């Protein structure tokens, strides 16, 4: 909301047209005019009405490059989003630039994946680019992961024989560290958030000077920076000990939601960054706490979310729209149970966590599930890492 107030007009566009569109995608972003957001139905007729184009996700790299070619300001990864999308290509890049790499194999087709999982235990299966097919999943052994593989084949059929999987070995007893910030043409700001994520439950971050980040994190950023010309986007990494196992070349979730509140000068970061000018983040908070809101009902149904207006800036609803004045999360192809997040800020860990927990308890919805105690687990992990 703070970023929107700095702009004369904010438009939201999300592609919705195909041969059999049902209007669901068009609903996302609608009904938010009272908060200064206009749902743009058709992109090209209004392309010259806007001065800054923000691409939170890692797609439409070709469109981003075209807009830059006609001198539009673009905040986005451009074609460098391949650092996340092309997993095996990035795995080779990591090795070629001298970064420690995890043991991994590339497997073509789901039949070959089945055969591999029967012979190999304690691995993680990843799909390049097409996150709508599946997020990363763990296979402790073939018996436990068989139902997941069956589900993929039943849902997508023969097309799964065309998919390339990357399968990585487990790194036992590893500490998870990483970077949560942004990058402009290979340059990083002088501070960043650093902290652990409790999967699908919570995130806790501490604002630190860039020099205070773990050496492994800085080394990964530095070596990759020589391959990031044209990258003007949020940037997150995940390392297990010294091995870089995941890159997020977009507005990450979690962690990204906290940037919207913690960075006091977010509009300037986006505006200048889109032109290739690095602006360092300013924040009045030293700690951020994020609690993720979940409901299995939301996987397949529009989900009504209710909360007091005074906490609205700290409640981040996914696939957000308002219907008859009620906030909703609209389901999409991912059928995710995450409906949003609550963000708390503070100058000590307890302050940030207490604020997030207090606000999360004020959010309600059908079969809404919130694990406030996951924040305590995240804080403990942070202390162990430090």
N, C-alpha and C positions, 0 to 999 in steps of 0.2 A: 504493500500500500504506500509506503514511503517513496518508493521509486516511481510509482504511478503519479503521485502528487507533484513530482518534479517535471512531469511531461504535460504538454498542452492537450494531447489526445493519445490514448492507448487503444490499439486495435489488436484483437486476438484472431488468428487464423489457424485452422487445422483442416487438413484435407478431408473431404467427406464424399466426394463424387466417385462413383464407380457404376458399373452396369446395373447393379441391384442394390443401390444404397437404400437404407431404411430410416435415415435421419438421425440415428443415434449419435454419430460423430458430429453432426451439425449442432446437436444440443449442447455439446461440451463448450463452455465459455459463454453461453447465452444467459440472459437475465441478470447480468452483472453491471448494467449501465449505471446504477446508483453508486457503484464503487469506481466509476471512471473507466470501465472496460467495455468497448464496443465489439460485438461479435462480427467479424468480417466474413461475409459469405463467399465472395469471389475475390481472389488475390490480385489479379493483374489490373483490373480497372482502377484500383486505389494505390498501386505501387508507388506512384509519384506523390502521394499525399503524406507519406511517412519519411522521416529522416533517419531513423535507426531501426534496423531489423535484428531481432534477437532470436536465435535458434537454440533453445535449451537442450534439445536432443542432438544426436549425432548423425541425423540423416539430412538429405537435401544438400549435400555438399556441392553438387553441380549448380544448384540454384544460388547458393551462397557465392560461389565463384563468379557467376554471371552478374549478380547484383554488385559485387565489388568492381567488376569490369565496367559498369556504367556509373561508377563513383558513388555508390551507396555505402553507408556505414553498416557493417555487418559484424555482429558479435556471434561467433560460431567457430567450429573446428574446421569448416571447409572440407576439402578432400582429405585432410589429415585425420579425420575421424576413423580412417582405416587402422589407426593405432589400436582402436578398440574392436572394430568390426572384423578385421582380418587377423584372427588370432594366431594362425600358424605363421603368417608372414611376420607378425610382430615377434613371435617366439624366435624366429630366425634372426631378426634384427637385434634382439636382446643378446643373443649369443655373439653376433658379429661385432658388436660394439664393446664386448668384454664384460658385460654384466653377468653375474651368476644366474643360471637358468635352472628351472626345475626339470626333472625327467618327464618327457612327454612323447606321445606318439600321435600321428594323424591317421584317422581311420575314415575310409570312404564307405558310406552306406550302413544302414542299420543292421543288416545281416552280419557284416564283418564286426560291427560293434558287439553284437551278441556273443560272437565267437571269442572276442578278446576278453569280455567281462567274465566268461566262464573260466578263463585261465589266469585272470589277474584280479587281485583283491586290493581293497583300500586305495581306490582311485577316484578322481573327480572328472566328470564328463561335461564338456563345454561345447556349445554350438556357436560357430562364427556368425555374426551379423543378425541372424533371425531369432531374436530374443522372444518373439511371439510364439515360437515353437516350444521353447523350454528355457528356463533359467538353468544355471549350472546345478548339477545334482551329484550326490555322492553315491558311490557303489562300494559298500564294504565287502560284498560278495555278490555273485550272480543271483543267488536265491532272493536276497533282499531287494535288489534293483530290478528284477525281472518284471514286476508289475509296472514300473515306470517305463521301461522300454516297450512293454506291450501297449501301454497307453499311448505312447508316441506313435507307434505303428498303426494302432486302431484309429487314431484321430487324423493322421495325415496320409496314411496309406502308402502306396508305392513311391511317392515322392521322397520318402525317407531314405530310399536307396540312392538318392542324388546328394544327400547331405554329407558334408564333411564334419567330423567330430574331432575335437582335440581332447585327449585323455591324459591327465596329469597324475603323477604319483603323489600320494599323501606325504606331507612333511610333518612327521610326528613331533610332538612336544615343542612346537614352534610358537614364538611370540608374533602376533600380528601387529604390524606397524604400517604407516602410510602417510600420504600427503593429501590434504583437502584444502584446495585454494583455486588459483587460476594461473593462466600462462598467456603471455602476449609475445608471439613470434619467438618463442624459446626463452623469454625472460620471465622470472618469477618475482612476485612482490616480496617486500622485506619482512612480511609476517604471514602466518598461516595457522589454520586450526589443525590440531593433532590429537587424535583420540580413537578409541575403539568403538566398534559397532556390535551390538547384540542382534543377530540376524532377525529381521522382521519384528523387533521389539523396541530397540532404543539405540541412541548414539549419545556419546558424551565427548566434548571437545574442549581443548585448552588452546588459547591464542598464544603463540610463541614467536619469538624472532626467528627468522629463517635460519640463522646460524645455529640456533639451538635444536634444530631438528636432528634426528639420528643421522649419522654419516651415511648409512645405507640408503636412506630416503633421498638425501641431497645428491648422492652419487648417481642414483637412478635418474633423477630429474636432469642433472647436468649432462649425462651421456645421451639422453634422449633429446635434449634441447636442440642439438645440431640437426635434428630431423623434424623440427616443428616450425619452420618458416611458414607463415600464414595461419598458424594456429592462434586463435584469439577467443578463448573459451575457458570455462571452469575446467579443473583438472584434478582428478583423484587417482591415487595409486594404492595398491595393496601389496605388501611384502610379507612373506613368512621368513623370519630371520633376515637374511640378506638377499633372498630370492624374490624378484618381482613376478607376481603371479597374475595380477589383474590390473588393467588400465581402464579408467572411466573417462572417456573423452567427451563429456557432456555435463550438464547440471545433475550431479549425483543425488541419489536418494537412498539412504539418509545422508546427512551432512549438508546437502545443498539447501534444504529448507531453512537451516540456521543462518546461512549467508544473508538471506532476505531481511532478517532482523538485526543481525550482528554487525553487518557492514553499513556504517552510517553514511558513507559516500558511494553507495552502490550505483546510483545513476551516473556519477562521474566515471566510475570504473568501467561501466558498459560503454558509455559514450566515447570516451577517449580510447579505450581498448579496441573498439571497433575500427579505429583509424590506425592502430598499431602503436599507440602511446600507452605505456604502462603507468598506471596510477596506483599507488600503494593504498591498501585498505586502512580505513580508520574505524576503530570500534571502541565503544564505551564499555563493552563487556569483555572480561577476560576468560569467561567460561560459557559454554552453550550446552544445553541439555535438550534432547529430542525424544519424545515418546511417540511411537507409531500406533495408530488406531486401526484396529482390524475387525472385520466381520465376515464370516463365511457366507452370510446372506448376500453381501455385496458382490460376490463373485459373479452372480447371474442376474441381479436385480438393481435398479436404481435405488440408491441408499440415501434416505433422508437423515441429515445431521443437524442436531440442535445444540446451541451453546449461547451464552450471553454475548451481547454485542460488544461489551467492553473488552473481551479477550479476542475479538475477531482478528486483529493483526497477528496474533500468535498461533492461530489455527490455520493450517495449510491443508486444504481439501484437494484430493486428486480428481482429475477429470471433472472439475467443478462446474456446476451450473445452478441457477436458482429457478425453481418452478413454483409459481404462486407465492413468492416471497420466502420459500423454504430452500435452504441449501441442500444440494444433492451431490453425491458422487455417482457418476455414470459408468457402468461396467464396459470394458472393451474386450478385445480378443484375448488378452492375457488372462482374463478371469481371475484377477488378483483379489486377495482378501483385504489388502491394505487400502483404507479409504482416506487416510490423511495422517497428519502429524501435529503435535503440539510442541512449541518451542519455548524454552525458558532461558533467560539470560541472567548472568550474575558476575560479581567480582570474586566470589569464592565458590567452590563446587556446590556446597550445600544450598546457597542462595539460588543458583541456576536450577538445581534439581527440585528444590521445594516449589519454585514457581511453576515448573513444568508439570509436576505432579498435581498441584492444586488446580491448574487449568484443565488438565486431562480429566479430572474427576467431574468437571462441569460440562463435559461433552457427553451427549447421549444419542443413542440410535439403536435400531432393532438388532439384538444379539451382538452389540458392540463389545469388543474385548480389548482391555487395556492392561498391560503389565507394567505398572509403575515401578515395581521392585527391580525390573531389568536395569533401571538407571543406576541403582546401587551396585549391581554387578559390573556395569560399564566403568563406574568410578574405581572400583577395586582393580579392574584390569589396567586402567590408566596408572594407578599407583604401582602395580607390579611391573609395568613396562618402564616407568621412570626409574 
